[in-house]
Structures are given as structure tokens and as C-alpha cells.
Amino acid sequence: MKNKKAVAIILSFMLMTLLISPAYAQASTITDSEFGTDFLIVPQWKIIDCISQSISFEGGTAFLYSKIIAMPGTTNINADFRLEYKTPSGWIIVNTWHRYAPGDLLIFYGTAMAYEGTQYRFTTTAYVIRNGVGETVTLSIERTY
């Protein structure tokens, strides 16, 4: 009985010691001048190097552009492009396109009818294959005409 009581006291003392000991965190690498500034967070993909998108409007037409650059050695790029406009009940599809390119580069140009005062969303979904491994990335941009 005395042994059990002694073990319980020793364990309690050890637990309290562990709880009281300080915990140290790694020092911040952000300098004072960086606080309050915006940082750009860029997705890091394994196969796709870059996807660039743009949408512009002129004379009732939406001009769409997307450029997909993959790592060297990429077998092919399949991409779906979608233009939508916003309504009070959600997004409505204006048009969709599909493109295929062998190799590591795909460039898309598209046009669609557009109306002033309307918000549009242009979405690019790229499926890229390199060395038998596939990667899918979806990006969207929104603009108001």
C-alpha cells in the first residue's frame, strides 16, 4: 500500500513538473516592416508551371485568353474553359470550350457575346500528364463589363 502511494505521489510530481516547464516557440522570421503588408500566396503544382488568364470586354464582346505552361517532358494538356455570368440566383454558363495540345504548352483564345453591367467569371480547368502522372488544376477570374 505504501509503495502504491509513493508511486502515485512521484507520478503526480512528475506530471506537475512537465506542465510547469516552459515551451519555446521558434522565433518569427517576419520583420517589423513586413507586418500589415499583403503577401502573395502562389499555389505550387508539381507538373504545371503556370496558368495565365485574362478576360477583357469591348463592343459587346468578351475576349478570353488562357495560357497553360507545363514542365518539360509533359505528354499532353487537356483543358476545359467556361464563361459564366452572375444572376441573383447564381452563375449561368454562357459557353464552354475544350482544347487539347500535345507537349507542354496550350494557348486558348475565345470570344463570346457580353452585356455591360454584368459580372462574368472565366474558369480554366487543365488536366496535364507527364511521365504517366496526371495533375488537374482549376483557376477562375471574375470581371464586370
N, C-alpha and C positions, 0 to 999 in steps of 0.2 A: 504494500500500500504506500509506504514511504517512497519507494522507487517511482511509482506512477506519479505521485505528487511532485517529486523532484523533476521528473521528465517534463511534466506539464508546465512547471514554472520556467524551466530552461527554454522550452519551445516558445512560451509566451514572451520571454525576454528577447529571444532571437527575432521573433516577428516584429516586436515593437521597435527593435533596433533597425531593422530593414525599412520600416515605414518612416522612421525619423530621418534617415540618411538622405542627403540632398541628391537631386537628379540634375545633371548638367546637360544643357542643350548645345548643339553646335552653334557657333556664332553666325549671325546673319552676314551674307555677302553683299547685301544691298547697302549702298552708301546713303547718307542723308539727302544728297541731291537727287537720288532716284525715287524717294518716297513721293507719292502723289502723281507720278507720271504714268502714262499708259504704256503697257508692254504688249508687243505683238506676239501672239501665240500662233505658231505655224504648225499644222499637222505634219508629222514625219511619216511618210509612207516608205515601204520597202522597195517597190518596183516603180511606182510613178514618181517622177522627178517634180513635175509642175503641171498645174492646170490653171490656165488663164481664161477669164470670161469677161465679156463686155456686152452691154445692151445699150443702144442709142436709138433715138427717135428723130424722124424728120418727115414732114409732109404726109403724115398719117401712116407711116411705115416704121416698124420696129426692125432694127438691124442687129443681128445676133452674131457673136463671134466666140469661139472657144478653141483653145489650143491645148492639146494634151501631149506632154513630153514624158516618155518613159526611159528607164535605164537602158543602156546599150545591151544588145542581145535579146531584147523583147521580141517575142514571136509575132504577136498581133495585138491590136487595140480594137475593141468593140465599144461603141458609145451610143447612148440614148440622150437626146436633147428634148426638153419640154419647155414650152412657153405657156404661162398661165396668167390670168388676170383676176384681181380680187373683187369679190362681191360681198355684201353684208353677210351672206350665208357661207362663204368660204371661197376657195380657189376654183376657177373654171379653166379647163385646158383649151387653149387656142389652137395649138398644133404640136405634133411630136415628129421627131426625125430620128433615124438610125443611121449610123455610119460605121464602116469597117476600114481599117488600114493595116496592111502588113508592116511590120517593123516597129519603130519606137516613136513615131510622130503621127498625130492626127490633127488636122485643122478643119474646123467647121465654120461655114458662113451660112446664115439663113435669114430670111425676111418673113414678116407677117404683118397683116393689117393691124393698126393700133389707133386708139382713140385718146385724145387729150384729156387730162384729168384722171386717168385710170392708172392704177398701180399694177405693175407687171412683175412676174418672177420667172427668171430663166434658170433652168436646172440642167446640169450636166452629170450624167452617171457614166463613168468609164470602167470597163472591165478589161484588165490587162493581163496577158500571160507571158511569163518569162521563165525559161528552164522548167516548164511543166507546173509552175506555181502561179495561181491566179490571185488577183487583187482587185477589189471593187471599191471605188471612191465616188461619192456624190457631193457636189457643191452647188450652191444656189446664190444668185444675186437678185436683188429687188430694186426696181426703179419706177418712178412715176413719170408719165409722159405729160 
